Amino acid sequence: MSLDRYRYVVVEGPIGAGKTSLTHKLAERLNADTLLENANDNPFLPRFYQEPRRYALPTQLHFLFERSRQLRELTQGDLFRSGTVSDFLIDKDMLFARLNLDDDEFELYQKVYADLAPQTATPDLVIYLQAPIEALYERVNRRGVDFERDMDAGYLQRLANSYSEFFHRYDAAPLLIVNTSNLNFADSSDDFELLLERMSKMRGPREFFSKAA
């Protein structure tokens, strides 16, 4: 099983999909560095879940500034020195902005994004993790982050729908869409090995991976 062609891999999906835990496992297997979004470092995020309309713009701008900085540092260095596995795709920031901002705020955000978002290397592979809304909500509550307990199930549904729409149109990099309903990469080594095998056999620009119950 050869995975040598994957020097820059991005794992994406809505909150609760398991992208960060899979990012760590892939980085370990590929002997690569991790690039993580560090959502808990955003001081506006807890307030956003309590008052979405009031704190949507500062929350989104903080994420944009931080992610742009991280990617710019990678671009200025050697992104491919030992490979990189990331749990965010900056192209997807616009998804959150469109979902959470009103029209005037979104127009402002687009201008800031155009100035800040760095030109980065195209991922060798983007892995998009899908899960039913019930599974996402259960996972979010199970991990016990205080401010996430305020998350509205309706918001999580809208977010999952926005992800589906975004990746339905996404064609900037090879895309592996993974239905995680019957897969547990964090706790099952067999499931993780199945994913690695599927990655090694990927040939087309867009493929799907799932596991029967």
RAQUI-V479556 format. One record per run of one state. SS is the DSSP state (h for helix, s for strand, l for the rest). FROM is the first residue (numbers start at 0). TO is the last residue. If there is no record, write none. Layout:
ss: (SS/SS)
from: (FROM/FROM)
to: (TO/TO)
This chain:
ss: (l/s/l/h/l/s/l/h/l/h/l/h/l/s/l/h/l/h/l/s/l/h/l/h/l/h/l/s/l/h/l/s/l)
from: (0/7/12/18/30/32/35/38/41/44/50/51/76/83/86/89/100/102/116/124/130/132/142/145/150/152/169/174/179/188/201/205/209)
to: (6/11/17/29/31/34/37/40/43/49/50/75/82/85/88/99/101/115/123/129/131/141/144/149/151/168/173/178/187/200/204/208/212)
